[in-house]
């Protein structure tokens, strides 16, 4: 029987998951709070912060999935590994996803589904972002659908990547090639891509995103490059046997990667550059993140210790709930603490709204984690994999993350 090895917890990555969730939370909170008469004065910054959060989520996903599950597919029984993998990931995603859909249904006009029955099927099967129907109910769940796409992609990819003996070189080459392909494709083929996608991947404005927006942001195929970067980063980490003090190259990465991400977020001309503008929402952060993650896991630096601290670990544990419920909190607050025109008092009110949003979201997310996420995950795994916490013949304990 095939099992998945209990891997060593990687605290900095859990902390980064919290950073990703709160980046998205603060991005949307800032955008809606500093909104004066329909003018969102921090909109460019807020969008780039959200782009960073989503790319970090997807790169982390590739790293964690590769780190935890690759060995079972490469060395064990394939069908058993696939069954256990998909049960574990379904248990991780679907219960909270289903709750968000159920809560959102009363707010959505019924014709969205009566006129488009396949849209309902897509939501049931978690494939809405695959077919550009993610706007029908609770659009933020597009990322959960895209994550589900990654899991199906992971199985053949991890088998292919098992042959990679030089993952550092592979990550460098893939990052460069993916960036060039994305930039060239989006720059030279925008019109034919949009025209083709509109024919087969657009339903109507109530169900589908703008076609170009779907291509460069929501499409799982576009976002797969983030996931692959994370997978290759995990192979780098797994292949390093000696964990000594950081080398010069590691120190450069530890300094340069966060600076690059911060510059992309804070300095508009970088991501607004004509060459980079079409990858600012999908891949611009990923190569730096792919280089950074192994260094954070390998070496005890100030940054890795901060990310592995209790506040960041707490944020990481509840990150899924933080992401999904932040949008509900923003909707619930409505126009509270908002002003029609900018002023000193308006800025104070807007800042209070951001803090209230973060506080309420954290409270709801922690409750959601305790009441929905953790219990449902355990229950599904107990029912479908009753012997998942057992000892194998070699005496090592195995489990599913």
N, C-alpha and C positions, 0 to 999 in steps of 0.2 A: 504494500500500500504506500502511496506517495504522500509526503507531508511537507510542510514548509517550515524551515528552520526558524527558531526563535532568534531573531537578529537583535543585536545590541541597540537599545534605543539611542537615537541621535537627537539630543536635546536642542542643539542650535536649529535643526530643521523644524522641530515643533514650534520653536519661537518664531521662526520665519513664517510659518503658516499663520500665526497670529498677526504678524506684521502685514501679511498680504490681505487678510480679512479687514483689518482696521484701516489699511490704506484705501480700500474700496469704500468702507463706511465713511471715513472722513472726506473722501473725494465727493461723494454724493451729498453729504451733510453740508459741506462748504458751498457746493454749487447751489443748493436750494436755500440755504440760510442767507447767503450774501446775494440775494435776488431782490433787486429794487426796481419795481415797475416792469418786470420782465427782463431786466438786464442782469445777467449773472456776471458780476465783475471779476470773479476769479475762475471763470469757466475754462480757459485754456490750461491753467495750472491743475485744476480739479480733474480734468479729463486725463491729463498725462499721469497724474497720481493713480487714477483708476486703471489706466493701461498697465502701469507698473504692477499694481496689485494682481491683476488677472494673469499677466505673464509669469509672475512669481508663483502663483498658484499652480500653473500648468507645468512649469519647470520642476517645481517641488514634487508634483505628482509623478512625473517621469522618474525622478530620482528614487522616491520612496517605493514605487511599484517595482522598479528594477531591483532595488536593493533587497526587498522582501520576498519577491516571487520568482525571480529569474532561475534560481537554482532548481526549483521543483520542475520546471518545464524542460530544462536542459538535461538533468540527471535522473529524473524520475519517470513515472508512468504519465504519459501525456494526458490521457482522458481523465484520470483522477485529478491531476494538477489543474486542468481546465475547469472541472466541476467545482473543486474547492475554491479556486480563484474567483470565479464568477459569483458563487454564493457569498463569499466574503465581501466582495465589492458591492453586490446588490444590497447586502445587509447594511453596508456603510452608507449608501446613497439613498436608497428608495424610500425608507420610512419617512424621513423628514421631508423629502421631496413630495411625497404623496400628501402630507399634511399641508404644505404650502399651496398645492393645487386645490385641495378641498376648500381651504380657507378663501382662496381667490375666486372660486367659481361664482359665488353670488354677485360679484362685482363685474362680471363679464357678460355682455349680451349673448343670449342663447344662439342667435343666428350665426355666430362665429363657428358653431359646431354643427348646427342643422344644415347649413349650406356646404359645409366642408367636413364630411364624416371622417376622412382620412386624417384630418388634423387631430381629432380625438384619439385615433389609433396611435398617432405619433406621440401624443402626450402619455398614453398608457405604456408605451414601449420605450419611453425616454429617448426618442429619436427626433424631437422637434427641431433642434438646431441643424440636424443633418439635411432637412428638407426645407429650411427657411420658413417654418410656421411657428417660430418661437414667440411671436408677439400676441398670440391668442389669449393666453392666460399666464400671468406672472412671468414676464419676460426675463427677469434675472435668472430663472432656472435654465436659461440657454447654456450656461456654463456647466451645469450638472449633466445635461444632455451631451455636451461636448466631451466631458470627462468619461462618460459611458462609451463614446466612440473610441477614446484612447485605449480603453481596456480591450476592445476587440482588436485594435491595432497592435497592442502590446504582445500578444501571443506570437504572431509570426515575426515581429521585430526582435524580440528577445532571443528567438532561435537563430535568427540571422546574425545578431550581434555577438553570439557566443563565440564566433570565429575571430572576433577582433582581438588582436594581441597588443595593439598600441592605442589604447583609448584616448590618450592625450592628443595624439596626431589625428585620430578620427574625429574628435570633438572640434579641433581647429579647422579641419577640412570641411566638415559638415556645416559649421557655423558660417564659414566664408561662402560656401556654395549656396546654402539656403538663403543667405542675405542677398547674394547677387541674383539668384533666380526670382525671389520675391520682388526685389526692386525692379528688375527688368520686366517681369510679367505684368506687374501693376502699372508700370510706366508706359510700356509699348502696346499692351493688349487690353487696356481698360475697356474700350468700347466693345470689341467682340466678346469679351468675357461677360460684360454686363448684358449684352443682347442675348447671348446664349442662356445665361442663368435666368433671365426674365422669362424665357419661354418655358423652362422646365422647373424652375425653383422659385416661383413667385405666384402667390395665390391672390391676395388683395391686401389693401393697406391695413385692414383690421387683423390680419393673420400673419403677414410676412413683413420682414424688415425691408428697408430700401435695399435693392439688389446689390449695389456697390458696397454698402455698409456690411451686408452679409458676407460678401466675398472677402473683404479685408479684415473683418473683425469676428463675426459669429461663426464662419465656416469651420467645421472641424478639420478639414484638410489644411486650411491655412494655419490653424493653431497646432497642428500635429508637430510642426517644427519645434515648438516650445517643449513639447513632451519628449521628443527625441533627444534634445539637448540635455534634459534631465536624466534620461536613461544613460547616455554616454558619460555624464558626470558621475553617476553611480558606479559605472565600470571603472572609472579612474580611482575612485575611493576604494573599491574592493581590491584593486590591483596593487595598491601601495601597502607593502608589508611593514616597513619601518616608519613609525610615527615619531620622528625626532622633532627638533626645533624647525620652524619654517625656513626653507631655503630662501635665497634672494628672490627667485622667481615667485615663490609663494607670497612673500611680503609684498611684492609688486602687485600681485593679483588682489591681495587683501586690502591694499590701499586704492588701487585703480578701479576695481569693479564697483565698489560703493560710490566712488566719485563720479563715475560714468553714469550710473543710475540717477544720482542726485542731479547731475548737470542736465540730463535729459528731462527730468521733471521740472526743474527750476528755470532753465534757460531756453526760452522759446525758439531762438534761431537754430538751435541744434536739431530738434525734431521737425522743425518747420522747413528745414533745408529741402529744396526740390528733390534731391536724391533720396533723402531719408523719410520724407513725409508720409509715404504709403506704407512704411513698416513701423511707424511710431506707435501704432495701436496694436501691433501683433508680434514683432520680433526684435525690436530695437534694444530691449533690455536682456534678451535671452542669452546671447553669447557671454556677456559679463557674468550673469547669474550662474551659468553652467561652469565657468571657471572658478567662481567663488565658493560654491557649495562644498566641493571636496576639501578645500582648504579649511573651511569652518569646521568640518567634521574631523579632520585629521589633527589640527593643531589647537592648543588651548591659548587662544588670544583673548584680548579684552572684548572684542566684538563677539566671539563665540561664547564667552562666559556670560555676557549680557543677554544674548539670545537664549541661553539655557537657564536663565534665572527664573524664579517662581512666577513673577508677573507675566513674562513672555510665554512660559509653558502653559499657564492658565489660559492665556489668550489663544494659544495654539490648539488646546484641547476643545475649546468652544468655537473655533473659527468657522466651522460649517454653519452653525446656528447664527453666529454673528453676521455672516454674509447674507443669509436668507431673510432674517428678521429685521435687518437694518432698513430695508425698503418699507416694511410694514410700519416701523416706527416713524419714518419720515412721512408716510401717508397719514398716520394717526395725528401727528403734530399739525399737519395742514399749514395754515398761515400764522401759527403761533410764533411770537418773537420776530415776525417779519415786518418790514417798513416799506412804504411806497417809494421812498427816496433815500439816498445815502446821506448820513450825518454821523456825528460822533456817537450819539445815542443809538442810532440804528446799528452801528458797528458793534456796540456793546451787546445789544439785543441779539444780533446775529451770532456773536461769539457764544452767548449763553445757549442759544438754540443748538449749536454744534455740540457743546458739552452735554446738554440734556439728551440729545440724540445718542451720543456715545454711552451715557450712563444707562438710559432705558434699554438700549440694544443689548448691552452687556448683561443687564438683569434678566431680560427675556431669554437671551441666549443661554445663560447658565441654567435657567429653569428648563429650557428646551432640551439642553444636553442631559440633564438629570432625569427628566420625565419621558422624553421621546427618543433621543438619539441612542444613549447607552443601553437602556432596557430593550428597545426594539432590536438593536444589533445583537445583543446577547441571545434574545429569544429566537431570532431567525437562525442564528448559527447553532443554537442548541437543538432546534428542531431538525435542521437539514444536515448538520454535521455533528452528531451527538458524541462522536469519539474524537473530536478535534483537539482536546487536551489530554493526550495519551502518551505513553512511552513506546517508542519503536524498538525494534530488535537491537539497535545499537545503543539503547539506553539514554539517548538524548531527548529532551522534551521539546515538543514542537507546538506551535500555535499559529493563529491567524491574526494579523493586525488589522 
